[in-house]
């Protein structure tokens, strides 16, 4: 055999540096709980779970063939080491928090008693 000697290349140099990010079971329970409450109210009709580089996305739709009304994004840890959750309304950022519960606070509505006339 003649020619150049074989060169060993470490695979870590060629692998995708970011891994696919997923929602945990507890996070999915929170998201699906919120989704089911809004389906019961007749507000939401469909959802989708997607994955992008370093992100997991939960999108909700009013109508199946329209764009997502809300998207909840779980982003991979940054240099600080913390995961971030972001809630988008279309493309508008509504909230961001280090945990899903805080990020979903935007969906909690406060009920107020309204006095009834003559009662």
N, C-alpha and C positions, 0 to 999 in steps of 0.2 A: 504494500500500500504506500502510496506516495501522496503528497499534498499537505495541507495545513492540519495541525492537530485539532481535535475537537475542542470547542469552547463550551463550557458549562455556563448557562445563564440562569440566574435565580428566577423562578416563576413569579415571585412577589413583585418583580419589576413590571410584569405584564398584566397582572390581575387588576380588576377594577378596585380602586382604593376604597370606594364607598360600597357598603353592603345594602341590600334591600332592607328598608325599614318597614316594620309591621306594627299594627295596633296590638296591644296586649288584650287578653281576654277581658280584663276589667275595663279597659278603654272601650272595647267593642260593646260591652254591656251598657256603658254610659251612652254611647252614640246611638245604639239601637233603641234604648229606652226613650231618649229624646225624639228619635224618629217615629217610634210607635205612638207616642203621645200626639205628635203633630199629624200623623195619619188619621188617628181617631177624631181629631178636630176637623179633618177635611182640608188641611193646609198643604201637606206634602203627599206626593204620590209614588215617588220612586227614589232609589239611592244607588250610588255606585262607590266601590272602593277601588282606588288606583294606587299605583306605586311609580314614583319617579326616582331619579338619582338622589338618595338621601332623604326621601320624603314618602309618607303614607298619606293618602287623601281620602276623605269621606265626603262625598258630594250628595246634596239632596236636591230634588226637582219637584216643581209643582205639576209639571206635565212631562211625560216621558220623552217627548221629542224636542224639548227646549233645553237651553243652557241651564247649568246648575244655579239655583237660587243662592245656596250657601255651600261653602266648602270649608271643612275643618282639616287643617294640615298639621301633621306631626313632622317636625323637622329634626334631622339627626343632630347630635350634640356638636356644638361649635367649639371653639378653642376653650371656652369656659367650662365645657363638659356637660352643659345642661341641654336637655331636649326642650324644644319650644313648640307650643301649640298656638296656631293662628286660626281665627275665624274670618272668612271673607264673605261679603255680600256682593255677588258678582265679582268685581275686581277690587272693590273697596275693602280695606282692612278694618274690621270692627273691633277685634280684640286680639291680644297676644298674652300668653301666660306660660309659666314654667310647668303647669300641670293642666290636664284636660278639664277638670272640674272648674277651675278659675276661668278658663277660656270660654266655657259654656255658660257662665253666669249671664252673658249677654242675652240668652234665651229665656231667662227667668223673668216672669212678669209679676208685678205686685198687684194684688187685688185691692180695690178700694170700695168701701161701702158708699153707695149713692143714696141720699135720702129720697124717699118717695113722697111726692106731694100729697098732702091730705092724710098722711098715715102717721 
